[in-house]
Amino acid sequence: RGEAKSESQSDVDVWDILRKAPPTEYEKIAFQYGITDLRGMLKRLKRIKKEEKKSTAFTKKLDPAYQVDKGQKIKLMVEVANPDADVKWLKNGQEIQVSGRFVKLLLMAVRPDLRRPSSTTDRSLYFSHLYEDFPTISCASFSNTPAMVMVGERVEFECEVSEEGATVKWEKDGIELTREETFKYRFKKDGKKQYLIINESTKEDSGHYTVKTNGGVSVAELIVQEKKLEVYQSIADLTVKARDQAVFKCEVSDENVKGIWLKNGKEVVPDERIKISHIGRIHKLTIEDVTPEDEADYSFIPQGFAYNLSAKLQFLEVKIDFVPREEPPKIHLDCLGQSTDTIVVVAGNKLRLDVPVSGDPTPTVIWQKVNKKSDLVRINDDSITPSENGSDLNTDSKLLFESEGRVRVEIHEDHCVFIIEGAEKEDEGVYRVILKNPVGEDTADITVKVIDVPDPPEAPTISNIGEDYCTVQWQPPKYDGGQPVLGYILERKKKKSYRWMRLNFDLLKELTYEAKRMIEGVVYEMRIYAVNSIGMSRPSPASKPFMPIAPPSEPTHFTVEDVSDSTVALKWRPPERIGAGGLDGYIVEYCKDGSTEWIPALPGLTERTSALIKDLVTGDKLYFRIKAVNLAGESGAAIIKEPVTVQEILQRPKFWLPRHLRQTLVKKVGETINIVIPFQGKPRPKITWLKDGQTLDSKDVGIRNSNTDTILFIRKAELHHSGAYEVTLQIENMTDKVVITIQIIDKPGPPQNIKLVDVWGFNAALEWTPPQDDGNAQILGYTVQKADKKTMEWYTVFDHYRRTNCIVSDLIMGNEYFFRVFSENLCGLSETAATTKNPAHIQKTGTTYKPPSYKEHDFSEPPKFTHPLVNRSVIAGYNTTLSCAVRGIPKPKISWYKNKMDLSGDAKYRMFSKQGVLTLEIRKPTPFDGGIYTCKAVNECGEAEIECRLDVRGNQ
């Protein structure tokens, strides 16, 4: 407060004003009293504890905390100084009741803790509130405190106060827990709730924890215990006869706990006679063939726990001085004397056979499995070794003597138990139980049948593949699981897919199935399941991949194209439907008239849609047929209905002239000419080509003839190829002729005799004559261009101009113009133009301007250095430069000297000149390079030079 007064320089208690003022008035108070650090004062004000007002109204107050067992009564009592004072009892801030000088509150039951049902302490704080002397107080309550935990568990204390920001102090056994111990204790605030958290508790954390506020105190007790190990079955004392087996067995709650066995305080070492086992929670010590030396105190100590399970083994020597009662052994089974008892068990299930037995003395029980098929058999004999009984059994059986494992036998006083855990197919067979004692022997056979789902069938086979169907066949499984197969389930998938689709929902009784609704061209796989009363087998291996495809349809438009004395030409079109199997080719066959034998006309398949059948007998009448073939097989046959006679047919020669050849064929020079003219005629006609009545030169023009057409070929057309070409077909005395006109054109020559006829005003008149060479084509027009004499840039004035004279207008006064003319035909403009010899001068009207004459100025000057060389001192070994600037017209010649010695031939120096700036570079100078450097500039007007000193210091 002293600091606050010194700041405000007044007697006003600013701290008290800020404490009582609402937050909205803070800035106004700071401005009024000149407070400069308002934010710091508010933070310190928040940390100031409210002074607790001591009350004189109570002569005896409530204790800080009370503890009572669940369900018991609790009595709270206070004493007030003024009997007439208005007193109220509150619980967690809510009024209960008031009467007389003493106020009593009786609770019939105290609520348990909400989080840990094991805690029965009511953590609510009851307090008496006296209005006249105690206006404000904080209320604290424990609502979540564990009373007992194990070592390593997390402990959380929770306290709720009546006001946010109330100061809370935590203590353990009267010692305050401070922030310096946050590595072990963690404090947490959440509104009105305060938390003390211990993450991993230890035994040292046990004690009483106290939480204090300015309005109350609450106490909770924490008990940390070691982890407990529960003993489900302890070891028991044993009394064992000679040669018997002694088994000490105990069971604890934690299956991961290990331990040691002690004999008279010394650790037991296992050997061939003494066995120590640990399976799950069970620890076992087994002593075979007990001797008197085995009599001792045995103990089992779990590691990490203070437990000692002890028992005593007593050796009993039996001396029989009387004749015991003898009774032959007997097996009590319901089916004895009848047919062999058969027990059916589903594979994977547990089989337990309880066989009641009797006999005195107690008979020895021997289980054996009759090994009719040389199967593996296990044996159990709980009182004798196999070597003692091996002579009594046949060679096809083995004894069962395991007392642990999947197949085991348990021996009891009045019965024996045969157990198979998770029955398997190999467990199936006849099991024989034999009882023996000195009086007699009894046997019984029990047949165990293990039934299971069938083995998976072998991979199915696919046959009769069609366009969208196929036939699936399979064989029954080799093993039906001991139950008849009820049916089969078929699945299908695409080869590149992983999703199998079931094809039938009702079981298939047969071993074949026709699968339908497949997509042609897609590769599929099939698999099969066998089903019996137990369930469905594993799937069979997938079938070989197959593709549903169908043969194509028959070829179309099958006709005879040509017939000669020994050949027949056929042609056809592909089938309308080819399918996903594609088309491998065609089979062509023929059959003689009157015969039913079809003979292949071609070796193998042909991929063409035409065929020429050769080496036929002249005069034979033949039928022809053709089939399309793909992966699925052959299509239907396309047959020529009428027989074909193998005989040459006389046909009149005739040209079939194409439409574009019926008019003049125009080609440019250099283009290729290829004229194809089809014709008909049988036998093959004679063909003759003529040009303008003359035979063609084979070196210049190429002629190629076939059975159906003739071709005229010219690689590069020239002007002399123009003309009329006549083609003649001749068969005996029958002929046919056609004439083809070819015109070869080229670019025309330039116009002739161009002259400038007249010039007036802004116009000029031109005349010319047509070109001497028209390029073998009509002149379509002319292109006229003009050019200014100054620039000689040509501009088109007229194009496609048909006359041989023209007037060029809109010329510029004072300029002179040249004119030129191009000729044009179908090939384009002529390569050169006719140009006027003299320009057309467009005269100006008015006075003529005479430009003044000036004397040419002489800009030459002698060299002059505009920037001098500067003396320098450098360090040896580092490149350095000397620079200066010079001007002079014409450009002066520059020379560098060192101590009057020319440096132009020395490779150590490099000289540069750029825009008048001269630079001499000295590469890695040494002290020897020091001296006077001179730069000299010389031109035809004079010379100039400048010098400087260079000092080179040694590298220190």
VENDAHU-V959864 format. One record per residue. N is the residue number from 0. OMEGA is omega in whole degrees, 0 to 359 (999 if undefined). D_FIRST is the distance of its C-alpha to the first C-alpha in Angstrom with 1 decimal. Layout:
# VENDAHU-V959864
n: {N,N}
omega: {OMEGA,OMEGA}
d_first: {D_FIRST,D_FIRST}
This chain:
# VENDAHU-V959864
n: {0,1,2,3,4,5,6,7,8,9,10,11,12,13,14,15,16,17,18,19,20,21,22,23,24,25,26,27,28,29,30,31,32,33,34,35,36,37,38,39,40,41,42,43,44,45,46,47,48,49,50,51,52,53,54,55,56,57,58,59,60,61,62,63,64,65,66,67,68,69,70,71,72,73,74,75,76,77,78,79,80,81,82,83,84,85,86,87,88,89,90,91,92,93,94,95,96,97,98,99,100,101,102,103,104,105,106,107,108,109,110,111,112,113,114,115,116,117,118,119,120,121,122,123,124,125,126,127,128,129,130,131,132,133,134,135,136,137,138,139,140,141,142,143,144,145,146,147,148,149,150,151,152,153,154,155,156,157,158,159,160,161,162,163,164,165,166,167,168,169,170,171,172,173,174,175,176,177,178,179,180,181,182,183,184,185,186,187,188,189,190,191,192,193,194,195,196,197,198,199,200,201,202,203,204,205,206,207,208,209,210,211,212,213,214,215,216,217,218,219,220,221,222,223,224,225,226,227,228,229,230,231,232,233,234,235,236,237,238,239,240,241,242,243,244,245,246,247,248,249,250,251,252,253,254,255,256,257,258,259,260,261,262,263,264,265,266,267,268,269,270,271,272,273,274,275,276,277,278,279,280,281,282,283,284,285,286,287,288,289,290,291,292,293,294,295,296,297,298,299,300,301,302,303,304,305,306,307,308,309,310,311,312,313,314,315,316,317,318,319,320,321,322,323,324,325,326,327,328,329,330,331,332,333,334,335,336,337,338,339,340,341,342,343,344,345,346,347,348,349,350,351,352,353,354,355,356,357,358,359,360,361,362,363,364,365,366,367,368,369,370,371,372,373,374,375,376,377,378,379,380,381,382,383,384,385,386,387,388,389,390,391,392,393,394,395,396,397,398,399,400,401,402,403,404,405,406,407,408,409,410,411,412,413,414,415,416,417,418,419,420,421,422,423,424,425,426,427,428,429,430,431,432,433,434,435,436,437,438,439,440,441,442,443,444,445,446,447,448,449,450,451,452,453,454,455,456,457,458,459,460,461,462,463,464,465,466,467,468,469,470,471,472,473,474,475,476,477,478,479,480,481,482,483,484,485,486,487,488,489,490,491,492,493,494,495,496,497,498,499,500,501,502,503,504,505,506,507,508,509,510,511,512,513,514,515,516,517,518,519,520,521,522,523,524,525,526,527,528,529,530,531,532,533,534,535,536,537,538,539,540,541,542,543,544,545,546,547,548,549,550,551,552,553,554,555,556,557,558,559,560,561,562,563,564,565,566,567,568,569,570,571,572,573,574,575,576,577,578,579,580,581,582,583,584,585,586,587,588,589,590,591,592,593,594,595,596,597,598,599,600,601,602,603,604,605,606,607,608,609,610,611,612,613,614,615,616,617,618,619,620,621,622,623,624,625,626,627,628,629,630,631,632,633,634,635,636,637,638,639,640,641,642,643,644,645,646,647,648,649,650,651,652,653,654,655,656,657,658,659,660,661,662,663,664,665,666,667,668,669,670,671,672,673,674,675,676,677,678,679,680,681,682,683,684,685,686,687,688,689,690,691,692,693,694,695,696,697,698,699,700,701,702,703,704,705,706,707,708,709,710,711,712,713,714,715,716,717,718,719,720,721,722,723,724,725,726,727,728,729,730,731,732,733,734,735,736,737,738,739,740,741,742,743,744,745,746,747,748,749,750,751,752,753,754,755,756,757,758,759,760,761,762,763,764,765,766,767,768,769,770,771,772,773,774,775,776,777,778,779,780,781,782,783,784,785,786,787,788,789,790,791,792,793,794,795,796,797,798,799,800,801,802,803,804,805,806,807,808,809,810,811,812,813,814,815,816,817,818,819,820,821,822,823,824,825,826,827,828,829,830,831,832,833,834,835,836,837,838,839,840,841,842,843,844,845,846,847,848,849,850,851,852,853,854,855,856,857,858,859,860,861,862,863,864,865,866,867,868,869,870,871,872,873,874,875,876,877,878,879,880,881,882,883,884,885,886,887,888,889,890,891,892,893,894,895,896,897,898,899,900,901,902,903,904,905,906,907,908,909,910,911,912,913,914,915,916,917,918,919,920,921,922,923,924,925,926,927,928,929,930,931,932,933,934,935,936,937,938,939,940,941,942,943,944,945,946,947,948,949,950,951,952,953,954,955}
omega: {178,178,180,180,179,179,184,180,177,178,182,177,182,180,181,179,180,182,184,186,174,182,182,183,185,184,179,179,180,179,184,186,174,180,181,180,183,183,179,179,180,178,178,179,181,182,180,179,175,181,182,179,179,183,174,182,183,172,177,183,176,173,181,182,178,177,181,177,180,179,182,180,178,183,179,185,172,178,182,181,182,182,183,182,178,185,175,175,181,171,182,176,181,184,179,179,182,173,170,180,177,179,182,177,183,178,181,179,179,183,177,175,185,187,184,183,182,181,181,182,175,186,179,181,178,179,179,185,179,190,189,188,187,189,183,177,177,182,180,180,169,178,189,183,179,180,183,180,176,179,179,180,180,181,180,173,181,180,178,180,186,183,174,180,179,182,181,178,181,179,174,181,177,180,183,175,186,180,181,181,183,176,178,182,179,181,185,178,177,183,179,183,177,184,167,188,173,187,180,185,175,181,179,180,177,178,181,180,185,173,185,170,178,180,179,181,176,186,174,181,179,178,179,182,174,177,182,173,182,178,179,180,180,178,185,177,181,171,190,177,180,178,178,180,177,182,172,187,176,181,180,187,184,183,180,182,174,181,179,177,180,174,183,177,179,183,181,179,182,175,183,183,182,181,176,182,177,180,181,181,188,174,188,173,184,178,179,175,184,177,179,180,180,180,183,174,181,181,173,182,175,180,176,181,182,178,176,180,187,174,184,176,179,179,185,173,185,175,184,179,181,180,183,175,183,178,181,179,180,177,184,175,183,188,181,182,179,178,182,180,181,179,182,178,179,181,181,179,180,177,178,180,175,182,176,179,176,180,180,2,185,185,172,183,179,174,176,176,182,186,182,183,180,177,177,184,177,190,175,173,190,184,179,179,181,182,181,184,185,182,181,185,177,184,181,183,175,185,176,182,178,175,177,180,183,176,184,180,175,183,176,187,185,178,175,185,175,187,171,177,179,184,178,182,181,180,182,178,182,177,183,175,184,175,180,165,184,184,184,185,177,181,175,178,178,180,178,178,180,178,186,173,182,170,178,176,175,183,180,177,183,178,176,183,179,183,179,182,174,178,181,179,179,180,178,178,180,179,184,179,181,178,181,178,182,182,185,176,184,177,182,174,172,188,184,181,175,186,178,181,180,184,181,177,171,183,178,180,183,180,176,180,178,180,183,175,173,182,181,177,179,181,182,170,179,170,189,172,171,185,170,185,180,182,185,181,170,184,176,171,181,178,174,180,179,183,175,177,179,177,177,174,184,177,184,176,179,183,174,182,184,179,173,182,182,182,174,178,181,174,182,177,182,179,178,179,179,178,184,180,180,182,181,181,183,173,179,181,174,182,179,179,181,180,178,182,178,185,177,180,180,177,179,183,173,181,180,177,175,181,175,181,184,174,176,181,181,178,178,174,188,169,179,175,183,180,173,185,169,184,183,179,183,176,171,185,170,190,170,190,183,178,181,178,181,183,180,180,179,182,183,180,181,175,171,187,177,186,184,178,180,175,185,178,183,178,177,179,180,179,179,177,178,184,178,181,177,176,175,179,178,352,188,185,175,186,180,178,176,174,182,178,182,178,182,176,184,178,184,184,178,178,175,183,174,181,187,181,175,188,171,186,174,186,178,183,174,182,183,175,178,177,180,180,182,179,183,172,181,171,185,181,180,182,174,183,171,179,180,180,180,178,178,184,179,178,182,173,181,175,182,170,176,180,179,186,186,176,176,178,179,188,175,181,182,173,175,179,181,181,178,179,179,178,180,178,182,176,184,180,183,176,183,181,178,178,175,184,182,186,184,173,187,178,182,178,177,169,185,182,190,182,179,173,182,176,179,183,175,175,186,181,178,180,175,187,166,180,175,185,173,171,187,171,184,181,180,181,175,184,178,182,174,186,177,182,183,179,175,183,180,186,175,175,178,184,179,182,176,181,179,179,181,176,183,182,178,183,184,178,179,179,179,179,180,177,187,171,183,176,184,173,186,179,181,176,181,181,179,182,172,186,173,181,182,173,181,180,355,184,183,175,188,176,179,181,173,183,178,178,181,182,187,182,184,183,180,184,174,185,182,175,182,178,178,179,183,183,173,180,179,185,176,184,175,178,178,183,178,180,181,179,184,175,184,179,184,166,187,180,180,180,178,178,181,184,179,179,177,175,180,181,178,180,183,999}
d_first: {0.0,3.8,5.3,5.0,6.2,8.6,9.8,10.6,11.9,11.7,10.6,10.1,7.4,8.0,6.8,9.2,11.7,12.0,12.4,15.1,16.7,19.7,19.8,22.3,19.9,17.3,19.2,19.7,16.0,15.4,18.4,17.6,14.2,15.3,13.2,15.4,14.2,14.2,16.0,13.7,10.6,13.1,14.4,11.2,10.6,14.2,13.9,11.4,14.0,14.6,15.0,18.7,20.0,22.8,25.9,28.4,31.0,32.6,34.4,35.7,34.0,35.5,35.7,33.6,36.8,40.5,43.6,47.0,50.1,51.1,53.2,52.2,50.5,46.9,45.7,42.0,41.2,38.2,38.3,36.4,35.8,37.1,40.5,40.2,36.9,37.1,36.9,37.4,38.1,36.7,37.8,35.6,34.1,37.5,38.9,41.9,43.2,42.5,44.9,44.9,42.7,43.0,42.4,44.6,44.7,47.8,48.1,51.6,50.8,47.7,47.5,47.9,45.6,46.1,46.4,48.2,50.9,51.2,47.9,48.3,44.8,43.2,39.6,38.3,35.8,36.8,34.3,34.4,32.2,31.8,30.7,29.8,27.2,26.2,25.4,24.0,24.9,25.8,29.4,30.6,34.3,36.5,39.1,40.5,40.8,44.0,45.3,47.9,48.3,50.6,49.7,48.6,47.6,44.2,41.9,39.2,36.9,35.5,32.8,31.9,28.7,28.3,25.3,24.8,21.7,21.7,21.0,24.3,25.3,28.9,30.8,34.4,36.0,32.6,31.4,28.5,29.6,27.2,27.2,29.0,32.1,32.3,35.8,37.0,34.6,33.4,30.6,30.9,29.2,31.1,29.4,29.2,31.3,30.2,32.9,33.7,36.7,39.1,41.7,44.4,44.3,45.8,46.9,43.9,41.7,43.2,41.0,38.5,35.6,32.6,30.0,27.0,24.5,22.3,25.4,28.3,30.2,33.4,35.8,38.7,41.3,42.7,46.2,47.4,51.2,53.7,55.9,58.8,62.4,64.7,68.3,70.6,73.8,74.1,77.2,79.9,82.5,85.8,89.4,91.6,95.3,96.8,96.8,94.4,91.0,87.7,84.7,81.1,78.8,75.2,72.8,69.0,66.4,65.4,68.3,66.5,66.3,68.8,70.2,72.8,75.9,76.6,80.0,79.6,76.3,77.6,77.0,79.9,81.4,83.2,86.8,89.9,90.0,86.3,84.2,80.4,79.1,75.8,76.0,72.9,71.5,74.8,75.4,79.1,81.1,84.9,87.5,91.1,94.2,92.4,93.9,93.4,91.1,88.6,87.9,84.3,80.8,79.1,75.4,73.2,69.7,67.4,65.4,61.7,62.0,62.7,65.9,69.4,72.2,75.3,78.9,82.2,85.4,88.6,92.0,94.7,98.3,100.6,104.0,106.2,108.8,109.8,111.2,108.5,109.2,110.0,109.5,110.1,107.1,106.8,104.7,103.9,103.7,104.7,106.8,108.8,112.5,112.0,111.3,108.6,105.2,103.2,99.4,97.8,94.3,92.3,91.2,87.6,87.6,87.7,91.0,91.1,94.5,94.6,98.0,98.9,101.1,102.9,105.0,105.4,104.6,101.7,103.1,101.8,100.5,101.3,100.2,102.0,102.2,105.8,105.8,108.5,107.2,105.9,102.3,99.5,99.4,96.9,97.8,96.2,97.6,95.2,97.5,99.9,99.8,101.6,104.0,105.3,106.1,107.0,110.7,110.7,109.5,111.3,110.4,109.1,106.1,103.0,100.9,97.4,95.4,91.7,89.4,86.4,86.2,87.2,90.8,90.7,92.4,90.9,93.3,92.8,95.1,96.8,96.2,95.2,93.0,93.7,90.6,90.4,86.9,87.0,90.8,92.4,95.9,96.9,96.3,99.2,102.3,104.0,102.1,104.2,102.9,105.1,104.9,106.6,107.2,110.2,111.9,111.9,110.2,109.1,108.0,106.7,106.1,103.2,103.2,99.8,99.8,96.7,96.5,94.3,94.0,96.8,96.7,96.1,99.4,100.6,99.8,101.7,104.3,104.6,107.9,109.5,106.7,107.0,105.1,102.4,103.6,104.6,106.0,103.9,105.7,104.4,105.5,104.3,101.8,103.3,101.4,100.8,98.3,100.8,100.9,103.0,101.5,100.9,100.5,98.8,95.9,96.2,93.4,93.5,91.1,91.3,91.6,88.5,86.4,84.7,85.1,88.1,89.5,91.5,94.9,96.0,94.3,97.4,98.6,101.5,104.5,106.7,106.3,106.4,104.4,104.7,101.3,101.2,98.8,97.9,97.3,100.0,99.1,96.1,96.3,95.7,95.5,96.4,95.5,96.5,95.1,97.2,96.2,97.4,96.2,93.4,91.9,92.1,92.8,91.0,92.2,95.3,95.2,95.2,98.6,99.7,98.2,100.6,100.7,102.3,104.7,107.9,111.0,111.2,113.5,116.9,117.3,118.2,120.9,123.1,126.2,129.0,128.3,131.5,134.7,137.1,140.1,137.8,134.2,132.1,128.8,126.3,122.9,120.2,116.6,113.7,113.1,111.1,108.8,108.0,105.0,102.3,104.9,105.8,109.4,111.2,114.4,117.8,121.0,124.2,127.4,130.9,133.7,137.5,139.1,140.6,138.4,135.2,133.9,131.0,130.9,127.7,128.3,125.6,124.5,121.0,118.5,118.2,115.0,116.8,117.9,121.5,124.1,127.6,129.9,132.6,135.8,137.1,140.8,142.4,143.5,141.2,139.5,135.9,133.0,129.5,126.2,122.6,119.6,115.9,114.2,110.6,108.9,109.8,113.5,116.1,116.1,119.0,121.9,122.7,126.6,129.0,131.3,134.5,136.1,135.9,139.2,138.9,140.9,140.4,140.2,141.7,139.2,140.0,138.0,135.4,132.4,129.2,128.0,124.2,123.4,121.8,124.9,127.2,126.1,125.8,123.2,121.2,119.4,117.9,119.1,117.4,116.6,117.9,120.6,120.9,123.4,123.9,126.9,127.4,130.9,133.0,136.4,138.1,139.4,137.1,138.3,139.1,136.6,137.6,135.3,136.8,135.3,137.4,140.4,139.7,138.5,134.9,134.0,132.2,130.4,128.7,128.3,127.5,129.2,128.2,130.0,129.4,131.0,129.0,128.0,128.7,126.2,126.5,123.9,123.3,120.4,120.0,121.8,123.8,125.7,129.1,127.9,128.3,131.3,132.9,132.8,135.4,135.0,138.0,138.1,141.5,142.7,146.4,147.8,144.6,142.2,139.1,137.6,134.4,133.6,130.0,129.3,126.6,125.3,123.3,121.4,119.6,117.7,120.1,120.9,119.7,121.5,124.3,125.3,122.1,122.4,120.6,123.0,121.3,118.1,117.3,114.2,111.4,113.9,116.0,118.9,119.6,122.6,123.3,125.6,124.9,124.2,127.2,125.5,124.0,122.7,125.3,123.3,123.4,121.4,118.7,117.5,116.0,112.6,112.5,109.7,108.9,107.1,106.0,107.6,104.3,102.3,105.2,102.9,105.1,104.4,106.5,108.4,110.6,110.6,113.3,115.5,119.1,121.2,122.4,121.3,118.1,116.4,112.9,111.0,107.6,108.0,105.9,107.7,108.0,107.6,110.2,110.5,112.2,113.2,114.0,115.4,115.0,117.4,116.2,117.8,116.6,115.3,113.2,113.3,115.6,114.1,115.2,115.5,118.1,116.5,117.8,119.0,118.1,114.9,115.0,113.6,112.1,113.0,110.6,111.8,111.2,110.7,110.1,107.0,107.7,104.6,104.3,105.0,102.3,102.8,100.9,98.1,98.0,94.5,95.5,93.6,93.6,90.7,87.5,84.3,81.3,78.8,79.8,79.4,76.5,76.7,74.8,73.8,73.2,72.8,75.8,75.9,73.9,75.8,75.6,77.0,78.4,78.3,79.8,81.0,84.5,86.4,90.1,92.7,94.5,92.0,92.4,93.2,90.5,91.3,88.9,90.0,88.6,90.1,92.9,93.6,93.6,90.9,92.3,94.0,91.1,89.2,86.2,85.5,84.7,85.1,83.6,84.2,82.2,82.2,83.2,80.5,82.3,80.7,82.0,80.4,80.9,80.4,78.6,79.8,80.7,81.0,84.7,83.7,82.3,84.4,85.3,85.2,87.2,87.2,90.4,91.0,94.7,96.3,99.5,98.0,96.8,94.4,91.1,89.3,85.9,84.7,81.6,80.9,79.3,77.9,77.4,75.1,75.5,72.9,70.9}
